[in-house]
Amino acid sequence: MSYIMTTTNLTKTYGKKDAAKDVSIHVREGEIYGLIGRNGAGKTTVMRMISGLSKPTSGSYQLNGENKFGVGVLIESPGIYPNMSAAENLRLKCIAMGCYSKKYVDDLLLTVGLENAGKKNAGSFSLGMRQRLGIALALVGDPKMIVLDEPINGLDPQGIVEVRHTLEKLKEEKNITIMISSHILDELSKLADSYGIIHEGRLLDEFTTEELSSRCGQFIIIKTTDNHKAVALINKMDELTNGEVIASTDDDGNVRVVNVLDKTIEINKALMENNIGVKEIFIQRTSLEDYYLSVTGGDHNG
């Protein structure tokens, strides 16, 4: 998969403070890229630069090898006219960008799930509807990539689901590349294909969902009536271990088993047959938030 957007040592300095310093990001075409960081970490600064809203102090950014490009943008609150309908808001921007037709506007409304908004003024929309209208406005002009800064911040659960479904639809049906920042890491993990962690203006790490799983690991956790006996038994199960030690006790006093995630049934059966009571058995995966905290030293403010 090729990169649709890259930055090279992108830097923005205000006075003597670097809001972003030597940030080199790589976004693959057709993916959702999650930019993670606390308030003030530099996420919005980076997004403003790659959207053309702020001039870099140094460094560069490219889309498909071109230095000048247009991306769809939703940073902070959507710029909407509250006394106009969703269609009227879109019509104004389409006219300004030279791409207006009623069908074009209708298609945008359908894409973001606002086709039934009718003549209702945007000022009376729920926050989730406003965010989806903001996404539709970002799509005017058919950009290859859109940049969304905290689009689900402050939304209720229903609004979060609506925005998530909209973004999934853009990726799967329109092949639009999306860069999104969010403090709700659990929700972001349901969407993103790749991530970048930015902290104090610097990009600390970039990784895909698959790389996150391989780095953090997954394992079976078992709570038993006799952990010492359980560990010894599991490590003697030749059909599982291949001579390796796969079971141990963890810091929480549970049994942890690695490398055999698909063998929970066999392990549970062996424990029961040897009169070891199993209170609980499940697969545990390190979350995106856990990994973020480990990389930033436990800093997750906001």
DRENDO-1510 file (C-alpha; in Angstrom, 1 decimal, always signed):
<recs>
REC; n; res; u; v; w
REC; 1; MET; +0.0; +0.0; +0.0 .
REC; 2; SER; +1.4; +3.4; -1.0 .
REC; 3; TYR; +1.6; +6.5; +1.1 .
REC; 4; ILE; -0.9; +9.2; +0.3 .
REC; 5; MET; +0.6; +11.7; +2.7 .
REC; 6; THR; +4.0; +12.1; +4.3 .
REC; 7; THR; +5.6; +14.8; +6.4 .
REC; 8; THR; +9.3; +15.3; +6.8 .
REC; 9; ASN; +10.7; +17.0; +10.0 .
REC; 10; LEU; +7.6; +19.2; +10.1 .
REC; 11; THR; +8.2; +21.9; +12.7 .
REC; 12; LYS; +6.1; +24.8; +14.1 .
REC; 13; THR; +7.7; +27.3; +16.5 .
REC; 14; TYR; +5.9; +30.0; +18.4 .
REC; 15; GLY; +8.4; +32.3; +19.9 .
REC; 16; LYS; +10.9; +30.0; +21.7 .
REC; 17; LYS; +8.4; +27.1; +22.0 .
REC; 18; ASP; +8.2; +24.2; +19.5 .
REC; 19; ALA; +4.5; +23.3; +19.3 .
REC; 20; ALA; +5.6; +20.5; +16.8 .
REC; 21; LYS; +9.2; +19.4; +16.3 .
REC; 22; ASP; +10.6; +17.2; +13.5 .
REC; 23; VAL; +7.4; +15.3; +13.0 .
REC; 24; SER; +7.6; +12.7; +10.2 .
REC; 25; ILE; +4.3; +11.0; +9.6 .
REC; 26; HIS; +3.4; +8.4; +7.0 .
REC; 27; VAL; -0.3; +7.8; +6.1 .
REC; 28; ARG; -1.2; +5.0; +3.8 .
REC; 29; GLU; -3.8; +5.5; +1.0 .
REC; 30; GLY; -7.3; +4.4; +1.9 .
REC; 31; GLU; -6.6; +3.9; +5.6 .
REC; 32; ILE; -7.8; +5.6; +8.8 .
REC; 33; TYR; -4.9; +7.1; +10.7 .
REC; 34; GLY; -5.3; +7.9; +14.3 .
REC; 35; LEU; -3.2; +10.7; +15.8 .
REC; 36; ILE; -3.0; +10.3; +19.6 .
REC; 37; GLY; -1.8; +12.7; +22.2 .
REC; 38; ARG; -3.0; +14.7; +25.2 .
REC; 39; ASN; -4.2; +18.3; +25.0 .
REC; 40; GLY; -1.3; +20.5; +23.9 .
REC; 41; ALA; +0.8; +17.6; +22.6 .
REC; 42; GLY; +0.8; +19.1; +19.1 .
REC; 43; LYS; -1.9; +17.2; +17.3 .
REC; 44; THR; -3.9; +20.2; +16.1 .
REC; 45; THR; -0.8; +22.0; +15.2 .
REC; 46; VAL; +0.3; +19.2; +12.9 .
REC; 47; MET; -3.2; +18.9; +11.4 .
REC; 48; ARG; -3.4; +22.7; +10.7 .
REC; 49; MET; -0.1; +22.6; +8.9 .
REC; 50; ILE; -0.9; +19.6; +6.6 .
REC; 51; SER; -4.3; +21.2; +5.9 .
REC; 52; GLY; -2.7; +24.4; +4.7 .
REC; 53; LEU; -4.2; +26.5; +7.6 .
REC; 54; SER; -0.8; +27.2; +9.2 .
REC; 55; LYS; +2.6; +27.6; +7.7 .
REC; 56; PRO; +5.4; +25.3; +8.9 .
REC; 57; THR; +8.4; +27.0; +10.5 .
REC; 58; SER; +10.5; +24.3; +8.8 .
REC; 59; GLY; +10.1; +20.8; +7.3 .
REC; 60; SER; +7.7; +19.8; +4.6 .
REC; 61; TYR; +4.6; +17.8; +3.8 .
REC; 62; GLN; +3.5; +16.0; +0.6 .
REC; 63; LEU; +0.4; +14.3; -0.8 .
REC; 64; ASN; +1.1; +11.8; -3.5 .
REC; 65; GLY; +4.4; +13.4; -4.2 .
REC; 66; GLU; +3.0; +16.9; -4.6 .
REC; 67; ASN; +3.9; +19.8; -2.3 .
REC; 68; LYS; +0.7; +21.7; -2.8 .
REC; 69; PHE; -2.6; +19.9; -2.3 .
REC; 70; GLY; -6.1; +20.3; -0.9 .
REC; 71; VAL; -7.5; +18.2; +1.9 .
REC; 72; GLY; -10.9; +18.3; +3.5 .
REC; 73; VAL; -10.7; +19.7; +6.9 .
REC; 74; LEU; -12.8; +19.7; +10.1 .
REC; 75; ILE; -10.8; +21.2; +12.9 .
REC; 76; GLU; -12.5; +22.4; +16.1 .
REC; 77; SER; -16.2; +23.2; +15.5 .
REC; 78; PRO; -17.8; +22.9; +12.0 .
REC; 79; GLY; -18.2; +26.2; +10.3 .
REC; 80; ILE; -21.9; +26.2; +9.6 .
REC; 81; TYR; -24.6; +28.8; +9.2 .
REC; 82; PRO; -27.1; +28.0; +12.0 .
REC; 83; ASN; -30.1; +29.6; +10.3 .
REC; 84; MET; -29.7; +27.5; +7.1 .
REC; 85; SER; -30.5; +23.8; +6.5 .
REC; 86; ALA; -27.8; +21.2; +5.9 .
REC; 87; ALA; -28.4; +21.4; +2.1 .
REC; 88; GLU; -28.2; +25.2; +2.1 .
REC; 89; ASN; -24.9; +25.1; +4.0 .
REC; 90; LEU; -23.5; +22.6; +1.5 .
REC; 91; ARG; -24.8; +24.5; -1.4 .
REC; 92; LEU; -22.9; +27.7; -0.4 .
REC; 93; LYS; -19.6; +25.9; -0.1 .
REC; 94; CYS; -20.2; +24.0; -3.4 .
REC; 95; ILE; -20.9; +27.3; -5.2 .
REC; 96; ALA; -17.7; +28.8; -3.7 .
REC; 97; MET; -15.7; +25.8; -4.9 .
REC; 98; GLY; -17.3; +25.7; -8.3 .
REC; 99; CYS; -18.9; +22.2; -8.0 .
REC; 100; TYR; -22.5; +22.9; -7.2 .
REC; 101; SER; -25.4; +20.8; -8.4 .
REC; 102; LYS; -28.4; +19.6; -6.5 .
REC; 103; LYS; -27.5; +15.9; -7.1 .
REC; 104; TYR; -24.0; +16.6; -5.8 .
REC; 105; VAL; -25.4; +18.1; -2.5 .
REC; 106; ASP; -27.9; +15.3; -2.2 .
REC; 107; ASP; -25.2; +12.7; -2.6 .
REC; 108; LEU; -23.1; +14.4; +0.2 .
REC; 109; LEU; -26.1; +14.4; +2.5 .
REC; 110; LEU; -26.7; +10.7; +1.8 .
REC; 111; THR; -23.0; +9.9; +2.4 .
REC; 112; VAL; -23.1; +11.3; +5.9 .
REC; 113; GLY; -26.7; +10.2; +6.7 .
REC; 114; LEU; -28.4; +13.6; +6.7 .
REC; 115; GLU; -30.6; +12.9; +3.7 .
REC; 116; ASN; -33.7; +13.2; +5.9 .
REC; 117; ALA; -32.7; +16.4; +7.6 .
REC; 118; GLY; -35.0; +18.4; +5.3 .
REC; 119; LYS; -35.3; +22.1; +5.8 .
REC; 120; LYS; -34.5; +21.9; +9.5 .
REC; 121; ASN; -32.0; +24.7; +10.5 .
REC; 122; ALA; -28.5; +23.4; +11.3 .
REC; 123; GLY; -28.6; +25.5; +14.5 .
REC; 124; SER; -31.1; +23.0; +16.0 .
REC; 125; PHE; -29.1; +19.9; +15.0 .
REC; 126; SER; -27.8; +17.6; +17.7 .
REC; 127; LEU; -24.0; +17.7; +18.1 .
REC; 128; GLY; -23.6; +14.5; +16.3 .
REC; 129; MET; -25.6; +15.8; +13.3 .
REC; 130; ARG; -23.5; +19.0; +13.3 .
REC; 131; GLN; -20.3; +16.9; +13.2 .
REC; 132; ARG; -21.6; +14.9; +10.3 .
REC; 133; LEU; -22.5; +18.1; +8.5 .
REC; 134; GLY; -19.0; +19.3; +9.2 .
REC; 135; ILE; -17.7; +16.1; +7.6 .
REC; 136; ALA; -19.9; +16.6; +4.6 .
REC; 137; LEU; -18.5; +20.2; +4.2 .
REC; 138; ALA; -15.0; +18.7; +4.4 .
REC; 139; LEU; -15.9; +16.4; +1.5 .
REC; 140; VAL; -16.9; +19.2; -0.9 .
REC; 141; GLY; -14.5; +19.2; -3.8 .
REC; 142; ASP; -13.9; +15.4; -3.6 .
REC; 143; PRO; -10.6; +15.5; -1.6 .
REC; 144; LYS; -8.5; +12.3; -1.5 .
REC; 145; MET; -8.0; +12.8; +2.2 .
REC; 146; ILE; -9.8; +14.5; +5.1 .
REC; 147; VAL; -8.4; +15.6; +8.4 .
REC; 148; LEU; -10.7; +15.5; +11.4 .
REC; 149; ASP; -9.6; +17.0; +14.8 .
REC; 150; GLU; -11.6; +15.4; +17.7 .
REC; 151; PRO; -14.8; +14.8; +15.7 .
REC; 152; ILE; -16.3; +12.6; +18.4 .
REC; 153; ASN; -15.3; +14.8; +21.4 .
REC; 154; GLY; -18.4; +15.7; +23.5 .
REC; 155; LEU; -20.8; +13.4; +21.6 .
REC; 156; ASP; -23.2; +11.1; +23.4 .
REC; 157; PRO; -22.9; +7.3; +22.7 .
REC; 158; GLN; -25.5; +7.5; +19.8 .
REC; 159; GLY; -23.6; +10.4; +18.2 .
REC; 160; ILE; -20.3; +8.6; +18.5 .
REC; 161; VAL; -21.8; +5.5; +16.7 .
REC; 162; GLU; -23.3; +7.7; +14.0 .
REC; 163; VAL; -19.9; +9.4; +13.3 .
REC; 164; ARG; -18.1; +6.1; +13.4 .
REC; 165; HIS; -20.4; +4.6; +10.8 .
REC; 166; THR; -20.0; +7.7; +8.6 .
REC; 167; LEU; -16.2; +7.4; +8.7 .
REC; 168; GLU; -16.3; +3.6; +8.0 .
REC; 169; LYS; -18.6; +4.3; +5.0 .
REC; 170; LEU; -16.2; +6.9; +3.6 .
REC; 171; LYS; -13.3; +4.5; +3.9 .
REC; 172; GLU; -15.0; +1.4; +2.6 .
REC; 173; GLU; -17.2; +2.9; -0.1 .
REC; 174; LYS; -15.4; +6.0; -1.2 .
REC; 175; ASN; -11.8; +4.9; -0.5 .
REC; 176; ILE; -11.1; +8.2; +1.3 .
REC; 177; THR; -8.1; +8.4; +3.5 .
REC; 178; ILE; -8.9; +9.9; +6.9 .
REC; 179; MET; -6.6; +11.3; +9.6 .
REC; 180; ILE; -8.4; +11.6; +12.9 .
REC; 181; SER; -7.4; +12.6; +16.4 .
REC; 182; SER; -9.3; +11.6; +19.5 .
REC; 183; HIS; -9.0; +11.3; +23.2 .
REC; 184; ILE; -11.4; +8.4; +23.3 .
REC; 185; LEU; -8.8; +5.7; +22.6 .
REC; 186; ASP; -11.2; +2.8; +23.0 .
REC; 187; GLU; -13.4; +4.2; +20.3 .
REC; 188; LEU; -10.5; +5.1; +18.1 .
REC; 189; SER; -9.2; +1.5; +18.3 .
REC; 190; LYS; -12.5; +0.4; +16.6 .
REC; 191; LEU; -11.7; +2.7; +13.6 .
REC; 192; ALA; -8.1; +3.2; +12.9 .
REC; 193; ASP; -5.7; +1.1; +10.8 .
REC; 194; SER; -2.6; +2.9; +11.8 .
REC; 195; TYR; -1.6; +5.3; +14.6 .
REC; 196; GLY; +0.9; +8.0; +15.5 .
REC; 197; ILE; +1.7; +8.9; +19.1 .
REC; 198; ILE; +2.6; +12.6; +19.5 .
REC; 199; HIS; +3.9; +13.9; +22.9 .
REC; 200; GLU; +5.3; +17.3; +23.7 .
REC; 201; GLY; +5.4; +18.2; +20.0 .
REC; 202; ARG; +7.3; +15.1; +18.9 .
REC; 203; LEU; +6.2; +11.9; +17.2 .
REC; 204; LEU; +7.2; +9.1; +19.5 .
REC; 205; ASP; +5.9; +6.1; +17.6 .
REC; 206; GLU; +4.0; +5.0; +14.5 .
REC; 207; PHE; +2.4; +1.5; +14.2 .
REC; 208; THR; -0.4; -0.4; +12.5 .
REC; 209; THR; -3.1; -2.3; +14.3 .
REC; 210; GLU; -1.3; -5.6; +13.5 .
REC; 211; GLU; +2.0; -4.2; +14.9 .
REC; 212; LEU; +0.2; -3.1; +18.1 .
REC; 213; SER; -1.0; -6.7; +18.6 .
REC; 214; SER; +2.5; -8.2; +18.0 .
REC; 215; ARG; +4.2; -5.6; +20.3 .
REC; 216; CYS; +1.8; -5.8; +23.2 .
REC; 217; GLY; +1.1; -9.5; +23.0 .
REC; 218; GLN; -2.0; -11.5; +23.9 .
REC; 219; PHE; -2.3; -14.2; +26.5 .
REC; 220; ILE; -4.7; -16.4; +28.4 .
REC; 221; ILE; -5.5; -15.4; +32.0 .
REC; 222; ILE; -6.8; -18.1; +34.4 .
REC; 223; LYS; -8.0; -17.8; +37.9 .
REC; 224; THR; -7.9; -21.2; +39.7 .
REC; 225; THR; -8.1; -22.7; +43.2 .
REC; 226; ASP; -4.5; -23.8; +43.0 .
REC; 227; ASN; -2.3; -21.7; +40.7 .
REC; 228; HIS; +0.9; -23.4; +41.6 .
REC; 229; LYS; -0.5; -26.8; +40.6 .
REC; 230; ALA; -2.1; -25.3; +37.5 .
REC; 231; VAL; +1.1; -23.8; +36.2 .
REC; 232; ALA; +3.0; -27.1; +36.6 .
REC; 233; LEU; +0.2; -29.1; +34.9 .
REC; 234; ILE; +0.0; -26.7; +31.9 .
REC; 235; ASN; +3.8; -26.7; +31.4 .
REC; 236; LYS; +3.7; -30.5; +31.2 .
REC; 237; MET; +1.1; -30.6; +28.4 .
REC; 238; ASP; +3.3; -31.8; +25.6 .
REC; 239; GLU; +0.6; -31.1; +22.9 .
REC; 240; LEU; +0.8; -27.4; +23.9 .
REC; 241; THR; +4.3; -26.6; +25.0 .
REC; 242; ASN; +6.7; -28.2; +22.6 .
REC; 243; GLY; +9.1; -28.2; +25.5 .
REC; 244; GLU; +8.7; -24.5; +26.2 .
REC; 245; VAL; +7.5; -22.9; +29.4 .
REC; 246; ILE; +4.2; -21.2; +28.5 .
REC; 247; ALA; +2.5; -20.8; +31.9 .
REC; 248; SER; +3.5; -18.7; +34.9 .
REC; 249; THR; +1.9; -16.6; +37.6 .
REC; 250; ASP; +1.6; -12.8; +37.0 .
REC; 251; ASP; +1.8; -9.9; +39.4 .
REC; 252; ASP; -1.9; -10.1; +40.1 .
REC; 253; GLY; -1.7; -13.7; +41.3 .
REC; 254; ASN; -3.3; -15.2; +38.2 .
REC; 255; VAL; -2.0; -17.9; +35.8 .
REC; 256; ARG; -0.8; -16.4; +32.5 .
REC; 257; VAL; -0.4; -18.6; +29.4 .
REC; 258; VAL; +1.2; -17.5; +26.2 .
REC; 259; ASN; +1.4; -18.7; +22.6 .
REC; 260; VAL; -1.7; -21.0; +22.7 .
REC; 261; LEU; -4.6; -18.6; +22.5 .
REC; 262; ASP; -6.7; -21.2; +20.6 .
REC; 263; LYS; -6.3; -23.9; +23.4 .
REC; 264; THR; -8.5; -22.5; +26.1 .
REC; 265; ILE; -10.9; -25.5; +25.9 .
REC; 266; GLU; -8.1; -28.0; +26.2 .
REC; 267; ILE; -6.5; -26.2; +29.1 .
REC; 268; ASN; -9.8; -25.8; +31.0 .
REC; 269; LYS; -10.6; -29.5; +30.5 .
REC; 270; ALA; -7.2; -30.6; +31.8 .
REC; 271; LEU; -7.5; -28.5; +34.8 .
REC; 272; MET; -10.9; -29.8; +35.7 .
REC; 273; GLU; -9.8; -33.4; +35.2 .
REC; 274; ASN; -7.0; -32.8; +37.7 .
REC; 275; ASN; -9.4; -31.4; +40.3 .
REC; 276; ILE; -8.1; -27.8; +39.8 .
REC; 277; GLY; -11.1; -25.5; +40.1 .
REC; 278; VAL; -11.3; -22.8; +37.3 .
REC; 279; LYS; -12.9; -19.6; +38.6 .
REC; 280; GLU; -12.3; -17.7; +35.4 .
REC; 281; ILE; -10.5; -18.1; +32.0 .
REC; 282; PHE; -10.3; -15.5; +29.3 .
REC; 283; ILE; -8.0; -14.0; +26.6 .
REC; 284; GLN; -6.5; -10.7; +27.6 .
REC; 285; ARG; -5.2; -8.2; +25.0 .
REC; 286; THR; -3.3; -5.0; +25.8 .
REC; 287; SER; -5.4; -2.0; +24.8 .
REC; 288; LEU; -4.4; +1.0; +22.7 .
REC; 289; GLU; -4.7; +3.1; +25.9 .
REC; 290; ASP; -2.3; +0.8; +27.7 .
REC; 291; TYR; +0.3; +1.0; +25.0 .
REC; 292; TYR; -0.1; +4.8; +24.7 .
REC; 293; LEU; +0.5; +5.1; +28.4 .
REC; 294; SER; +3.6; +2.9; +28.3 .
REC; 295; VAL; +5.1; +5.0; +25.4 .
REC; 296; THR; +4.4; +8.4; +27.0 .
REC; 297; GLY; +5.3; +7.4; +30.5 .
REC; 298; GLY; +1.8; +7.2; +31.8 .
REC; 299; ASP; +0.8; +10.7; +30.7 .
REC; 300; HIS; -2.8; +10.8; +29.5 .
REC; 301; ASN; -4.2; +14.1; +30.5 .
REC; 302; GLY; -7.4; +15.0; +28.7 .
</recs>
